[in-house]
Structures are given as C-alpha cells and as structure tokens.
Amino acid sequence: MIALTQRLFSPQLLRPLFWLLFAFALVMAVLPKPPQTPIHDLGDKFAHMLAFAVLTGVAALAWRQASRWAIMLRLALFGAAIEAVQALPKLNRTADLRDWVADCVAIALAMLIAQFLIRILPMRETT
C-alpha cells in the first residue's frame, strides 16, 4: 500500500498532471463560450473553487519542498490573470472580482488540506 501511495503521489506523476490541469483551466476560462460540464448546474463560483482547489492540491503535493506561500501566490495571480483576460471585450466573457475571491478561498483551504496530507501520507520527495 505504501508503494502504491508513493507512486500515485510521486512528483513525476503529479507535475505533468498539474500542467495538464493548468492548461485545461486556462482554456476553459478564455473560451468565448465554454462547453457545459457536469458541474455546470452547481454554479460558476463552485467551478472556480473546484478548479483552484484541485490545482492547489496537486501543486502542493507535486512540489512538496516549495514554499506554500509561493504556490498560493502564483495560483492567486493566475486567477487574477484569468479575470483580467475575461474582461477583454473580444472574449465576450465577464470578469468578476468575486470569482477571484472564490479562487483565493479555495487556494487557502486546499493548501491546508494538502499540508495535512503531506504530514500523514508516507511519501518520498524526489526531484
């Protein structure tokens, strides 16, 4: 079981996964009319919080030696950049400060959970 956990939470697996999720979040955020997802009915703020919670959790586990504050700051800046891009008239999207606040709340909560997991899960740091 420990070997399986170490493989599932290995940086070699999580780092490429993070970048795939990052690209997916970016594409979904800048598409003029993104496709509906299964969570569409749960609302825009839920989608924002889910996306940034997942990104934060994966980043924290993928780069365990990195500063938690640096990870949170970079993801918060990514959320702010998304809102800035959505303000462009050509995209026909709407920027909303509350979306960014939802991103930041999710980032903070997910980092707390990730820190707990890092402490309890038997994982080795490898670069």
Contacts in CASP RR format, 6 or more apart in sequence:
PFRMAT RR
TARGET T0000
AUTHOR 0000-0000-0000
METHOD contacts of the structure
MODEL  1
MIALTQRLFSPQLLRPLFWLLFAFALVMAVLPKPPQTPIHDLGDKFAHML
AFAVLTGVAALAWRQASRWAIMLRLALFGAAIEAVQALPKLNRTADLRDW
VADCVAIALAMLIAQFLIRILPMRETT
2 122 0 8 1.000
5 121 0 8 1.000
5 122 0 8 1.000
5 123 0 8 1.000
6 122 0 8 1.000
6 123 0 8 1.000
6 124 0 8 1.000
7 13 0 8 1.000
9 61 0 8 1.000
9 121 0 8 1.000
9 123 0 8 1.000
10 123 0 8 1.000
10 126 0 8 1.000
11 61 0 8 1.000
11 62 0 8 1.000
11 63 0 8 1.000
11 64 0 8 1.000
11 125 0 8 1.000
11 126 0 8 1.000
11 127 0 8 1.000
12 126 0 8 1.000
14 58 0 8 1.000
14 61 0 8 1.000
14 62 0 8 1.000
15 62 0 8 1.000
15 63 0 8 1.000
17 58 0 8 1.000
17 62 0 8 1.000
18 55 0 8 1.000
18 58 0 8 1.000
18 59 0 8 1.000
18 62 0 8 1.000
21 51 0 8 1.000
21 54 0 8 1.000
21 55 0 8 1.000
21 58 0 8 1.000
22 55 0 8 1.000
22 78 0 8 1.000
25 51 0 8 1.000
25 52 0 8 1.000
25 55 0 8 1.000
25 82 0 8 1.000
26 82 0 8 1.000
28 34 0 8 1.000
28 51 0 8 1.000
29 82 0 8 1.000
29 85 0 8 1.000
29 86 0 8 1.000
30 82 0 8 1.000
30 85 0 8 1.000
30 86 0 8 1.000
30 91 0 8 1.000
30 93 0 8 1.000
32 91 0 8 1.000
32 92 0 8 1.000
32 93 0 8 1.000
33 92 0 8 1.000
37 47 0 8 1.000
39 46 0 8 1.000
39 47 0 8 1.000
39 50 0 8 1.000
40 47 0 8 1.000
44 96 0 8 1.000
44 99 0 8 1.000
45 98 0 8 1.000
45 99 0 8 1.000
45 102 0 8 1.000
48 99 0 8 1.000
48 102 0 8 1.000
48 103 0 8 1.000
48 106 0 8 1.000
49 102 0 8 1.000
49 103 0 8 1.000
49 105 0 8 1.000
49 106 0 8 1.000
50 106 0 8 1.000
51 103 0 8 1.000
51 106 0 8 1.000
52 75 0 8 1.000
52 79 0 8 1.000
52 102 0 8 1.000
52 103 0 8 1.000
52 104 0 8 1.000
52 106 0 8 1.000
52 107 0 8 1.000
52 110 0 8 1.000
53 106 0 8 1.000
53 107 0 8 1.000
53 109 0 8 1.000
53 110 0 8 1.000
54 110 0 8 1.000
55 75 0 8 1.000
55 78 0 8 1.000
55 107 0 8 1.000
56 71 0 8 1.000
56 72 0 8 1.000
56 75 0 8 1.000
56 106 0 8 1.000
56 107 0 8 1.000
56 110 0 8 1.000
56 111 0 8 1.000
56 114 0 8 1.000
57 110 0 8 1.000
57 111 0 8 1.000
57 113 0 8 1.000
57 114 0 8 1.000
59 66 0 8 1.000
59 71 0 8 1.000
59 75 0 8 1.000
60 68 0 8 1.000
60 71 0 8 1.000
60 110 0 8 1.000
60 111 0 8 1.000
60 114 0 8 1.000
60 115 0 8 1.000
60 118 0 8 1.000
61 114 0 8 1.000
61 117 0 8 1.000
61 118 0 8 1.000
61 123 0 8 1.000
63 71 0 8 1.000
64 118 0 8 1.000
64 123 0 8 1.000
64 125 0 8 1.000
65 125 0 8 1.000
68 111 0 8 1.000
68 115 0 8 1.000
71 111 0 8 1.000
72 107 0 8 1.000
72 108 0 8 1.000
72 111 0 8 1.000
75 103 0 8 1.000
75 107 0 8 1.000
76 100 0 8 1.000
76 103 0 8 1.000
76 104 0 8 1.000
76 107 0 8 1.000
79 99 0 8 1.000
79 100 0 8 1.000
79 103 0 8 1.000
80 100 0 8 1.000
82 99 0 8 1.000
82 103 0 8 1.000
83 95 0 8 1.000
83 96 0 8 1.000
83 97 0 8 1.000
83 99 0 8 1.000
83 100 0 8 1.000
84 95 0 8 1.000
85 91 0 8 1.000
86 93 0 8 1.000
86 94 0 8 1.000
86 95 0 8 1.000
86 96 0 8 1.000
87 93 0 8 1.000
87 94 0 8 1.000
87 95 0 8 1.000
END
